[in-house]
């Protein structure tokens, strides 16, 4: 997905075809190449887009498939949107043209891909396109209200086991993350509950040791994959350190993992 900053005007000359990798995404992937040719002189004038809403909706609807550094999303199914537009922006592609391309791809997704038509309404589509166009391939981080529009992945309070139950929530915003990346428990039987109110399918698996983004220990137990409900998994924990993570392809590598510390 891409966006054009609301402060940019429409493109005044012919556009070079950007060096954009084509990819088929399995989620809400955006195929970027189509539409660049028509974005030139026909690029839209800026709308009154809400960039905060655009960021939130991008994270919720598209972040599980696309990497966009400013949004802190790390999806790997679809194109990396920073890299997809980087060369073309450097060669003079105006961000308002990027915005038009992104909006067009959301409106008319690849019929062979998995991004549904009518993913969002027209106003939200404009907001998402505006945000992506403003930040794609841009250095630094979001500032001001944009910086706090979406809670940082894993930044919630550590989860604490109580009476044999441990609640570790998947990010409700659609990020590839749990609400907290830290948890504590006491030795013994424990049932881990993972509420997932997002539309992105997640599960929770438990591995011995502190593995981080890559597997280093044995997987001891795992839940079913769920959306819009709660998954559970039960096991017995001994004193030590464990890793919890999502087994969906690419989710752990994108940052969906955390550590359980078990002490008497």
C-alpha positions in Angstrom: 0.0 0.0 0.0 1.3 3.5 -0.5 0.4 7.0 0.3 1.0 10.5 -0.8 1.5 13.2 1.7 -1.4 15.6 1.9 0.9 18.5 1.3 2.0 17.4 -2.2 0.4 18.6 -5.4 -0.5 16.5 -8.4 2.2 15.2 -10.7 3.0 17.6 -13.6 4.7 15.4 -16.1 5.0 11.8 -17.2 6.0 9.3 -14.6 8.7 6.7 -15.0 7.6 3.2 -14.3 8.9 2.6 -10.8 11.0 -0.4 -10.0 8.4 -2.2 -8.0 8.6 -5.9 -7.3 5.4 -7.8 -8.2 4.2 -10.2 -5.7 1.0 -12.2 -4.9 0.0 -11.8 -1.3 -2.1 -14.2 0.6 -3.6 -11.7 3.0 -4.5 -8.1 2.3 -1.6 -7.8 -0.1 -1.3 -4.8 -2.4 -0.1 -5.4 -5.9 1.6 -2.1 -6.6 2.7 -2.2 -10.2 -0.7 -1.8 -11.8 -1.8 1.8 -11.8 1.5 3.5 -11.8 1.1 4.2 -15.5 -2.2 5.9 -14.9 -1.0 7.8 -11.8 0.9 10.5 -13.7 -1.1 13.5 -14.8 -4.2 11.9 -13.4 -2.9 11.8 -9.8 -5.6 13.0 -7.4 -5.4 16.2 -5.5 -5.0 15.8 -1.8 -8.1 15.0 0.3 -8.7 15.8 3.9 -7.2 12.5 5.0 -7.0 11.5 8.6 -3.4 10.2 8.9 -4.0 8.9 12.5 -6.9 6.8 11.3 -4.9 5.8 8.3 -2.1 4.5 10.4 -4.4 2.5 12.7 -6.3 1.0 9.8 -3.2 0.1 7.9 -1.8 -1.7 10.9 -5.1 -3.5 11.5 -5.9 -4.4 7.9 -2.6 -4.7 6.1 0.3 -4.8 8.6 0.2 -8.6 8.9 1.1 -8.9 5.2 3.3 -5.8 4.6 6.4 -4.3 6.1 6.2 -0.5 6.6 8.9 0.8 8.9 7.1 3.9 10.2 4.1 1.8 11.1 6.3 -0.8 12.8 4.7 -3.6 10.7 6.7 -6.5 9.6 4.5 -8.7 7.5 6.4 -10.7 4.9 3.5 -12.2 2.7 3.1 -9.1 0.5 5.6 -6.6 -0.8 7.7 -4.6 1.6 6.2 -1.2 0.9 9.3 0.8 1.8 11.3 -1.1 -0.7 8.5 -1.2 -3.3 8.4 2.6 -3.6 12.0 3.6 -2.6 13.6 3.7 -6.0 10.7 5.4 -7.7 10.4 8.1 -5.1 14.1 8.7 -5.4 13.7 9.1 -9.1 11.0 11.7 -8.7 7.7 9.9 -8.2 5.6 12.3 -6.3 4.0 11.1 -3.2 0.6 12.2 -4.4 1.0 9.7 -7.2 2.0 7.0 -4.7 -1.2 7.8 -2.9 -3.3 7.3 -6.0 -1.7 4.0 -6.8 -2.3 2.7 -3.2 -5.9 3.8 -3.2 -6.5 2.2 -6.6 -5.0 -1.1 -5.5 -7.2 -1.2 -2.4 -10.2 -0.3 -4.5 -9.4 -2.9 -7.2 -7.4 -5.7 -5.7 -5.8 -8.4 -7.7 -8.6 -11.0 -8.3 -6.1 -13.8 -7.9 -4.8 -12.6 -4.6 -6.5 -12.9 -1.2 -7.1 -9.3 -0.4 -10.9 -9.0 -0.5 -12.7 -6.3 -2.5 -14.4 -3.8 -0.3 -11.8 -4.3 2.4 -12.6 -0.8 3.8 -15.0 2.0 3.0 -14.0 4.9 0.7 -13.0 7.3 3.5 -10.8 4.7 5.3 -9.3 3.8 1.9 -8.3 7.5 1.5 -6.9 7.6 5.0 -4.8 4.4 4.6 -3.5 5.6 1.2 -2.6 9.0 2.6 -0.6 7.5 5.5 1.3 5.0 3.4 2.2 7.6 0.8 3.5 10.0 3.4 5.8 7.5 5.2 6.8 4.9 2.5 10.6 4.8 2.3 10.8 7.8 4.6 13.7 7.8 7.1 13.2 8.3 10.8 10.1 7.6 12.9 6.6 9.1 13.2 6.3 12.1 15.5 3.6 13.9 17.4 0.2 12.2 17.5 1.2 9.7 14.8 3.9 8.4 17.1 1.3 7.3 19.6 -1.6 6.3 17.3 -0.8 2.6 17.7 0.6 1.1 20.8 4.1 -0.3 20.4 4.2 -4.1 19.8 4.7 -6.0 23.1 4.7 -2.9 25.2 1.9 -3.9 27.6 2.3 -4.8 31.2 3.8 -8.3 31.8 1.3 -11.0 32.0 1.1 -12.7 35.5 -0.1 -16.2 36.2 -2.8 -16.4 38.8 -4.1 -19.7 40.3 -2.8 -21.7 37.3 -4.1 -19.4 34.6 -2.0 -17.1 32.4 -3.6 -14.7 30.0 -1.4 -13.6 27.0 -3.4 -11.5 24.5 -2.7 -11.2 20.8 -2.6 -7.6 19.6 -6.2 -6.5 19.0 -4.9 -3.9 16.4 -3.8 -6.6 14.0 0.0 -6.2 14.7 2.1 -9.4 14.6 2.7 -9.2 18.3 1.2 -10.1 21.6 0.1 -7.2 23.9 3.0 -8.0 26.2 6.2 -9.8 25.4 6.9 -10.8 29.0 5.1 -13.1 31.4 5.8 -14.7 34.8 4.5 -17.9 36.4 5.1 -20.3 39.2 6.1 -24.0 38.6 3.2 -26.4 38.1 0.2 -26.9 35.7 -0.8 -23.8 33.9 -3.5 -23.0 31.3 -2.5 -20.2 28.9 -5.4 -18.2 27.4 -4.7 -16.2 24.3 -7.6 -13.9 23.4 -7.3 -12.8 19.7 -9.9 -10.2 18.9 -8.2 -9.2 15.6 -9.1 -10.5 12.2 -5.6 -12.1 11.8 -5.3 -15.8 12.6 -2.9 -16.5 15.5 -2.0 -19.2 17.9 0.3 -19.5 20.9 3.0 -22.1 21.3 5.4 -22.7 24.1 9.1 -23.6 23.6 11.7 -24.4 26.2 14.5 -21.8 26.6 14.7 -18.2 25.4 14.6 -18.5 21.7 13.7 -15.1 20.5 12.8 -14.7 16.8 14.1 -18.2 15.9 13.5 -21.6 17.3 16.2 -22.9 19.7 14.3 -25.3 22.0 11.7 -28.0 21.8 8.1 -27.0 21.3 6.2 -28.3 24.4 2.6 -27.4 23.5 0.6 -25.2 21.2 -3.0 -24.0 20.8 -5.3 -24.0 17.8 -5.3 -21.0 15.5 -8.2 -18.6 16.1 -9.6 -15.2 15.2 -12.2 -13.2 17.2 -12.1 -15.7 20.1 -9.8 -17.2 22.7 -7.3 -20.0 22.2 -6.1 -22.1 25.2 -3.2 -24.4 25.8 -2.3 -26.3 29.0 1.0 -27.7 30.1 3.2 -28.1 33.2 6.0 -25.6 33.7 9.2 -26.2 35.7 11.4 -23.4 37.0 13.2 -21.8 34.1 12.7 -19.7 31.0 10.3 -20.4 28.1 9.4 -18.7 24.8 5.8 -18.2 23.7 5.3 -17.5 20.0 2.9 -17.7 17.1 3.4 -20.6 14.7 1.8 -18.8 11.6 4.5 -18.5 8.9 6.5 -15.4 9.3 4.8 -14.2 12.5 7.5 -15.2 14.9 10.2 -13.7 12.7 8.2 -10.5 12.5 8.3 -10.2 16.3 5.3 -12.2 17.6 7.1 -13.9 20.5 7.9 -13.3 24.2 9.4 -14.8 27.3 7.8 -16.6 30.3 10.0 -16.6 33.4 9.0 -19.4 35.9 10.1 -19.0 39.5 8.9 -20.7 42.7 
